[in-house]
Amino acid sequence: MKDKNLEPIIILGEEIDPDNMPKLYSWARTNPYTLEKQLKSIADKWHQGSIRSALVNFEMDLEHS
């Protein structure tokens, strides 16, 4: 269900939308600095620096844990 009142949040130049990335969206709302640091680390270590890939994979990991 889409909530028209929630605007996407931009972290490291990437859009985090509440409908497609609800776990990361919640984290971005409460502690964007920590999420940014975590995404940079994941992107550098596992995704050849791609923040987009890190976002998608991190959201999937959080949904399945």
Secondary structure as the mmCIF struct_conf table of DSSP 4:
data_model
#
loop_
_struct_conf.conf_type_id
_struct_conf.id
_struct_conf.beg_label_comp_id
_struct_conf.beg_label_asym_id
_struct_conf.beg_label_seq_id
_struct_conf.end_label_comp_id
_struct_conf.end_label_asym_id
_struct_conf.end_label_seq_id
TURN_TY1_P TURN_TY1_P1 LYS A 4 ASN A 5
HELX_LH_PP_P HELX_LH_PP_P1 LEU A 6 PRO A 8
STRN STRN1 ILE A 9 ILE A 11
TURN_TY1_P TURN_TY1_P2 LEU A 12 GLY A 13
STRN STRN2 GLU A 14 ILE A 16
TURN_TY1_P TURN_TY1_P3 PRO A 18 ASN A 20
HELX_RH_AL_P HELX_RH_AL_P1 PRO A 22 THR A 30
HELX_RH_AL_P HELX_RH_AL_P2 PRO A 32 TRP A 46
BEND BEND1 HIS A 47 HIS A 47
TURN_TY1_P TURN_TY1_P4 GLN A 48 GLY A 49
HELX_RH_AL_P HELX_RH_AL_P3 ILE A 51 GLU A 63
TURN_TY1_P TURN_TY1_P5 HIS A 64 HIS A 64
#
